[in-house]
Amino acid sequence: MYNDAANPLVSIVILGYNHLDYTKLAIDSIYQYSEGIDFELITVNNGSFDGTKEYFDSLPNKKKIHLDNNVGPVNGFNIGLKAAEGKYIAGVCNDFIFTQGWLKNLILCMESDEKIGYVAPGASNISNFQQILGEYKNIEEMQIFAKKFNHSDANKWEERVRLMPTVLFVKREVLDLVGYYDPKFYFGEFADDDISFRIRRAGYKLVFAADTFTFHFGSITTGAGHKENKSLEISRQFFIDKYNLDAWTDVHYDFDLLNLVDYEEAKGKKNIKILGIDPRCGATILQLKNKLRNQGQQDVQLFAFSKAYKYMTDLESICQSAICGDYRDISKKFANEKFDYVVIGEPAQYYDQFIDLIGTLKTLLKENGQIILSVNNTMRYDLLLSMMAGMETAIAQNGYVKVFDLVSMEKELMALGVQVKKVTIDTNEVEGDDKVFMDNLADVFPEQARDVVKLRMKANRYFLSLWLA
């Protein structure tokens, strides 16, 4: 077992609260698979009472922190992070097993660009689209899978608006600049979103290293007490109060919009430019850039136009140019640009003059350029039920009432010189009384139309790809 390096490149901080068997697996894997890296191990015993203290004391590392009581994951990590002396810090929980090349790969990614401040690998069990799946039945087979998988590949690195810290791998100077975990997020939930926002807003990139797999059992360290303390709801509201943004609705990316892109056609393009219209914090357009980079296209630039000023700080952190204003000013603001992709973040019902907006955006397209958008389905079965119950006001507040006849809309688009090239549908499965209602309503129509009617009633949104006619 390795002793701490005298001048560590990396400080590995592991937080343990009971679950000693998991902690031993995590630490054994750190020592076994961090080969060739000068590191120090900082162990933080967060008030454990199951022998964790004695186990930590038996390890060869110098920095052993024992807390008398459980101070929560955020405060526990902060104490360990502040004791770090390495150029880089890797904050890890005791419910992970680390794999061959994990640390080397993260360092390679971090050092590829001085603007990168925070890197996280993938894991077997993680949210935020950072999950990496593999076939294995036990830990030994998992490590064989990881050895084959963990080869550094820059095309698999994805810049993100936020990261979940399978590993919080950061430059120590970055934490010195932006501060450590915010103690307000005591239970750990949304602390990851918060530190991601602070690092990115300070001018650093967040990168998901999708070339690196680690194994996560899942919420062993931080899971206890979440439900009984209602920490998810409380922490989510803390984030909203701090940023005037919702980490769930404003930071996710939309797979359905991304799936409309013809990536094969995109392979021949150079100097690709993407314009997001109302992209919220920009996650969808940033992921489009990532998907293009995944297939080897490095020269991709992002631009954004938003009516809501609250998104500008985050859009400016990832875009070449981000502008807030009135939709009538879009063509003027981007008069010197032509775009390969225009991605409209809000559904068509959000816009008072939607067809006019498409007419404006058409003028900004390159040849073979593409406009990607969604339309809320105003004929969804639950909306029909709600309207029958007199709940039109609530529906209107959610942006569904404005009816779009897709056939008529396609005719208007064709008159503009724009054609619908592809349509996809997001549907819900309908069961129980709702299915009975839907079937009875469909029976009113001729038999040959019933399947189409049912599909219309199950659809949440339609997704359209528009091209120049």
C-alpha positions in Angstrom: 0.0 0.0 0.0 1.3 3.4 -1.0 2.3 6.2 1.4 1.4 9.8 0.7 3.5 11.6 -1.8 5.7 14.4 -0.4 4.5 16.8 -3.0 1.2 15.5 -4.2 -0.2 16.3 -7.6 -3.6 15.2 -6.4 -5.3 15.2 -3.0 -7.9 12.5 -2.8 -10.5 13.3 -0.1 -12.8 10.4 0.9 -15.8 11.0 3.2 -17.0 8.0 5.2 -20.1 7.7 7.4 -20.5 4.1 8.6 -20.9 1.4 6.0 -17.3 0.3 6.7 -17.5 -2.6 4.1 -18.1 -0.1 1.3 -15.4 2.2 2.6 -12.8 -0.5 2.5 -13.7 -1.4 -1.1 -13.4 2.3 -2.1 -10.0 2.8 -0.4 -8.6 -0.4 -1.7 -9.6 0.6 -5.2 -8.0 4.0 -4.8 -4.7 2.6 -3.8 -4.8 -0.2 -6.4 -5.9 1.9 -9.4 -4.3 5.3 -8.9 -1.0 4.0 -10.2 1.7 6.3 -11.3 0.1 9.4 -9.7 1.7 11.3 -6.8 -1.3 11.7 -4.4 -2.1 12.1 -0.8 -5.2 10.5 0.8 -7.3 12.6 3.2 -9.8 10.5 5.2 -12.7 12.2 6.8 -14.7 10.1 9.4 -18.0 11.9 9.6 -19.0 10.7 13.1 -19.1 7.0 12.3 -19.7 4.4 15.0 -19.0 1.2 13.2 -15.2 0.8 13.3 -14.5 3.4 10.5 -12.3 5.4 12.9 -10.1 2.4 13.7 -9.9 1.4 10.1 -8.9 4.9 9.0 -6.3 5.0 11.8 -4.7 1.8 10.4 -4.1 3.4 6.9 -0.7 4.8 6.0 -2.0 8.3 5.0 -1.0 11.2 7.2 -4.2 13.3 7.1 -6.9 11.6 9.2 -9.8 13.8 10.2 -12.2 12.4 12.8 -15.4 14.3 13.5 -17.3 13.5 16.8 -20.7 13.9 15.1 -22.1 13.6 11.6 -22.0 17.2 10.3 -23.6 16.3 7.0 -21.9 15.5 3.7 -21.4 19.1 2.6 -19.7 20.2 5.8 -17.8 16.9 6.0 -16.4 17.3 2.5 -15.5 20.9 3.1 -13.3 20.0 6.1 -11.4 17.5 4.0 -11.2 19.7 0.9 -9.7 22.5 2.9 -7.0 20.2 4.1 -5.8 19.4 0.6 -2.4 20.5 -0.7 -2.4 19.0 -4.2 -2.7 21.0 -7.4 -5.9 19.0 -8.0 -8.5 17.7 -5.6 -10.6 14.6 -6.1 -13.5 14.5 -3.7 -15.0 11.0 -3.5 -17.7 9.2 -1.5 -17.3 5.8 0.2 -19.9 4.2 -2.0 -17.7 4.1 -5.2 -15.2 1.6 -6.5 -12.5 3.1 -8.6 -11.1 1.6 -11.7 -7.9 1.3 -13.7 -6.9 4.6 -15.3 -9.6 6.7 -13.5 -7.3 9.3 -12.1 -4.9 9.4 -15.0 -7.8 10.0 -17.4 -9.2 12.8 -15.4 -5.8 14.5 -15.2 -5.4 14.2 -19.0 -8.8 15.8 -19.5 -8.1 18.6 -17.0 -4.7 19.5 -18.5 -6.0 19.5 -22.1 -7.4 23.0 -21.6 -6.4 25.6 -19.0 -10.1 26.8 -19.0 -11.3 23.5 -17.6 -11.9 23.8 -13.9 -14.0 20.7 -13.0 -14.1 17.2 -14.4 -16.3 14.2 -13.5 -16.2 10.7 -14.9 -19.1 8.4 -15.6 -20.5 5.8 -13.3 -22.8 2.8 -13.2 -25.4 4.6 -11.1 -25.7 8.3 -11.5 -28.1 11.0 -12.8 -27.5 13.9 -15.2 -26.9 11.6 -18.2 -23.5 10.6 -16.8 -24.4 6.9 -16.5 -22.2 4.4 -18.3 -23.7 0.9 -18.6 -21.7 -2.3 -18.9 -22.2 -6.1 -18.7 -20.7 -7.7 -15.6 -22.0 -9.8 -12.7 -19.5 -9.1 -10.0 -16.7 -6.7 -9.0 -14.0 -8.7 -10.8 -16.0 -8.6 -14.1 -16.7 -4.9 -13.5 -13.0 -4.2 -13.3 -12.4 -6.2 -16.5 -15.0 -4.1 -18.2 -13.5 -0.9 -16.9 -10.0 -1.8 -18.0 -11.3 -2.2 -21.6 -13.4 0.9 -21.4 -11.1 3.4 -19.7 -9.0 4.7 -22.6 -8.5 8.4 -22.8 -10.5 9.8 -25.8 -11.0 13.6 -26.2 -13.9 13.0 -28.5 -15.8 11.6 -25.5 -15.3 14.7 -23.4 -18.5 16.7 -23.0 -18.7 20.3 -21.8 -21.7 20.6 -19.5 -23.8 23.3 -17.8 -23.6 21.2 -14.6 -22.0 18.0 -13.4 -22.8 15.4 -10.8 -19.6 14.6 -8.9 -19.1 10.9 -9.4 -15.8 12.4 -8.5 -15.4 16.1 -7.7 -12.2 16.6 -9.6 -11.2 20.2 -9.5 -8.2 22.5 -9.5 -7.5 23.6 -5.9 -7.1 27.2 -7.1 -10.6 27.1 -8.5 -12.1 26.2 -5.1 -9.9 28.9 -3.5 -11.5 31.3 -5.9 -15.2 30.3 -5.9 -15.4 28.8 -2.4 -16.3 25.4 -1.3 -19.6 23.6 -0.9 -22.3 26.0 0.3 -23.3 24.8 3.8 -26.9 25.9 3.1 -27.2 22.7 1.1 -26.6 20.7 4.3 -27.8 17.3 3.1 -25.8 17.4 -0.2 -28.7 17.6 -2.6 -28.3 20.5 -5.2 -24.9 21.3 -3.6 -23.5 19.8 -6.8 -25.6 22.0 -9.0 -24.6 25.0 -6.9 -20.8 24.4 -7.1 -21.1 23.7 -10.8 -22.8 27.1 -11.4 -20.2 28.9 -9.3 -17.3 27.3 -11.1 -18.7 27.8 -14.6 -19.8 31.4 -13.8 -16.2 32.1 -12.7 -15.1 31.4 -16.3 -14.1 27.7 -16.1 -15.5 24.8 -18.2 -17.2 21.8 -16.7 -16.3 18.6 -18.5 -18.0 15.2 -18.3 -15.2 12.6 -19.0 -17.4 10.0 -20.8 -14.2 8.0 -21.5 -13.9 7.0 -17.8 -16.1 4.5 -15.9 -16.3 4.1 -12.1 -18.7 1.9 -10.1 -21.3 3.5 -7.8 -23.4 1.5 -5.4 -25.7 4.6 -5.0 -26.3 7.0 -2.1 -24.6 5.0 0.6 -22.9 8.0 2.2 -25.6 10.7 1.5 -28.8 8.7 1.2 -29.7 8.4 4.9 -32.2 10.9 6.2 -33.1 12.5 2.8 -36.7 11.4 2.9 -37.4 12.0 6.5 -35.9 15.5 6.3 -37.6 16.3 3.0 -34.2 17.5 1.9 -34.9 17.2 -1.8 -37.7 19.8 -1.8 -35.9 22.0 0.7 -32.6 22.0 -1.2 -34.3 22.6 -4.5 -36.0 25.7 -3.1 -32.6 26.9 -1.8 -31.3 26.7 -5.3 -34.3 28.6 -6.7 -33.9 31.3 -4.1 -30.2 31.7 -4.7 -30.2 31.8 -8.6 -33.8 32.5 -9.5 -33.5 29.3 -11.6 -34.8 25.8 -11.2 -32.0 23.2 -11.4 -34.5 20.7 -12.8 -36.4 22.6 -15.5 -33.8 25.2 -16.5 -30.7 23.0 -16.7 -31.9 19.8 -18.4 -31.3 19.1 -22.1 -34.0 17.9 -24.5 -33.2 14.6 -26.1 -36.2 14.8 -28.4 -34.9 18.0 -30.0 -31.4 16.6 -30.3 -32.7 13.5 -32.0 -34.0 15.6 -34.9 -30.5 16.5 -36.0 -29.3 14.6 -39.1 -25.8 13.8 -37.7 -24.7 12.0 -40.8 -25.5 15.0 -42.9 -23.6 17.1 -40.4 -20.3 15.2 -40.9 -19.4 17.1 -44.0 -19.9 20.6 -42.4 -17.1 23.0 -41.4 -17.3 26.0 -39.0 -20.6 24.9 -37.6 -22.7 27.6 -35.8 -25.7 26.9 -33.6 -28.2 29.5 -32.5 -30.4 28.8 -29.5 -33.7 30.7 -29.2 -34.8 30.8 -25.6 -32.5 27.9 -24.6 -32.9 28.6 -20.9 -29.4 27.9 -19.4 -28.2 26.4 -22.7 -27.9 22.7 -21.9 -29.6 21.5 -25.1 -27.5 23.6 -27.5 -24.3 22.7 -25.5 -25.2 19.0 -25.8 -25.7 19.4 -29.6 -22.2 20.8 -29.7 -21.0 17.8 -27.7 -22.7 15.3 -30.0 -21.0 17.0 -33.0 -17.7 16.9 -31.2 -18.2 13.2 -30.5 -18.1 12.5 -34.2 -14.9 14.6 -34.6 -16.1 18.1 -35.5 -14.1 20.4 -33.3 -15.1 23.8 -34.8 -18.5 24.4 -33.3 -19.7 27.8 -32.0 -22.8 28.5 -29.9 -24.9 31.7 -30.0 -28.1 32.4 -28.0 -31.0 34.8 -28.0 -33.3 34.9 -25.0 -36.2 37.0 -23.9 -35.5 36.3 -20.3 -32.6 38.2 -18.7 -32.2 35.7 -15.9 -30.6 33.2 -18.2 -27.9 35.6 -19.6 -25.2 34.9 -17.1 -25.2 31.2 -17.8 -25.6 31.6 -21.6 -22.7 34.0 -21.7 -20.6 31.3 -20.0 -21.0 28.8 -22.8 -21.7 30.9 -25.9 -19.7 33.0 -28.4 -22.4 35.6 -28.1 -25.6 35.7 -26.0 -28.2 38.5 -26.5 -31.4 39.4 -24.6 -34.1 41.4 -26.3 -37.2 41.5 -28.4 -37.7 38.8 -31.1 -38.1 41.5 -33.7 -34.5 42.4 -33.2 -33.1 38.9 -33.8 -32.2 39.4 -37.5 -30.6 42.8 -36.7 -28.5 41.4 -33.7 -27.2 38.5 -35.8 -27.1 40.3 -39.2 -23.5 39.1 -39.8 -24.1 35.4 -38.9 -25.5 32.4 -40.7 -26.4 29.3 -38.8 -26.3 25.5 -39.5 -28.8 24.9 -36.7 -31.4 27.0 -34.9 -32.9 25.3 -31.9 -36.0 26.8 -30.4 -36.1 26.0 -26.7 -39.7 26.8 -25.8 -42.8 25.2 -27.5 -44.4 27.0 -30.4 -47.3 28.1 -28.2 -44.9 30.2 -26.2 -44.6 32.7 -29.1 -47.4 35.2 -29.9 -46.2 35.6 -33.6 -44.7 32.1 -34.1 -44.9 32.1 -38.0 -43.3 35.5 -38.1 -40.5 34.2 -35.9 -39.9 31.3 -38.2 -39.8 33.8 -41.1 -37.1 35.8 -39.3 -35.1 32.7 -38.4 -35.2 31.4 -42.0 -33.2 34.4 -43.1 -30.4 33.4 -40.7 -30.0 29.8 -42.0 -27.1 28.6 -44.1 -27.9 26.5 -47.1 -29.1 23.1 -45.8 -29.6 24.7 -42.4 -32.1 23.4 -40.0 -34.7 24.8 -37.5 -35.6 22.5 -34.7 -38.7 23.1 -32.5 -41.5 21.5 -30.5 -45.3 22.1 -30.4 -47.4 21.2 -27.4 -50.3 18.9 -28.1 -53.5 20.7 -27.3 -55.6 17.6 -27.9 -54.0 15.5 -25.2 -56.5 13.3 -23.3 -55.8 14.8 -19.9 -56.1 18.3 -21.2 -59.5 17.4 -22.8 -60.6 16.1 -19.4 -59.4 19.2 -17.6 -61.2 21.5 -20.1 -64.4 19.5 -19.5 -63.9 20.1 -15.8 -63.6 23.9 -16.3 -59.8 24.1 -15.7 -59.0 26.2 -18.8 -57.1 28.8 -16.8 -54.7 26.3 -15.3 -54.1 24.8 -18.7 -53.5 28.3 -20.2 -50.8 29.0 -17.6 -48.9 25.9 -18.8 -48.8 27.1 -22.4 -51.2 24.6 -23.9 -54.4 26.5 -24.8 -53.2 28.1 -28.0 -54.3 25.5 -30.6 -51.9 24.7 -33.5 -53.4 22.9 -36.4 -50.3 21.1 -37.7 -51.7 20.8 -41.3 -52.5 24.5 -41.5 -49.1 25.4 -39.9 -47.3 23.3 -42.5 -49.1 25.2 -45.2 -48.1 28.6 -43.7 -44.5 27.4 -43.4 -44.4 26.3 -47.0 -45.7 29.8 -48.0 -42.5 31.1 -46.2 -40.3 28.8 -48.2 -39.8 26.4 -45.3 -40.7 22.7 -45.3 -41.2 20.2 -42.5 -38.6 17.5 -43.1 -39.1 15.3 -40.1 -41.7 14.9 -37.3 -41.4 12.9 -34.1 -43.9 12.5 -31.2 -43.4 12.2 -27.5 -46.2 10.0 -26.1 -47.5 8.7 -22.8 -48.9 5.3 -22.0 -52.5 5.6 -20.9 -54.0 3.1 -18.4 -57.1 2.6 -16.2 -60.0 5.0 -16.3 -58.0 7.4 -18.6 -57.7 4.7 -21.2 -61.4 3.9 -21.0 -62.1 7.7 -21.5 -59.8 7.9 -24.4 -61.1 4.7 -26.1 -64.7 5.9 -25.7 -63.9 9.2 -27.2 -62.1 7.6 -30.1 -65.1 5.4 -30.8 -67.0 8.5 -31.9 -64.7 8.7 -35.0 -64.8 6.4 -38.1 -63.0 3.1 -37.5 -60.2 4.0 -39.9 -59.4 7.2 -38.0 -59.4 5.8 -34.4 -55.8 4.8 -34.2 -54.7 8.3 -35.3 -57.1 9.9 -32.8 -55.7 7.8 -30.0 -52.2 8.7 -31.0 -53.1 12.4 -31.0 -54.6 12.0 -27.5 -51.5 10.3 -26.1 -49.0 12.7 -27.5 -47.3 15.3 -25.2 -45.4 17.2 -27.8 -44.6 17.1 -31.5 -41.0 17.8 -32.6 -40.4 19.3 -36.0 -37.3 19.7 -38.2 -37.6 22.6 -40.7 -35.5 23.1 -43.8 -35.4 25.6 -46.5 -37.8 24.5 -49.3 
